[in-house]
Amino acid sequence: MEDVPSNGELAQLGLARISYGPIPYVESMSKLREKARKLFS
């Protein structure tokens, strides 16, 4: 993700848990939907 410090930098600042929110899920489902659409078309 742009404009976000790296995981290592965040850990050095004391951050213990990093959450990416729904972004990885939404992107994965979008790609899966696209591939399924091509497969079944």
Secondary structure by P-SEA (a helix, b strand, c coil): ccccccaaaaaaaccccccccaaaaaaaaaaaaaaaaaaac
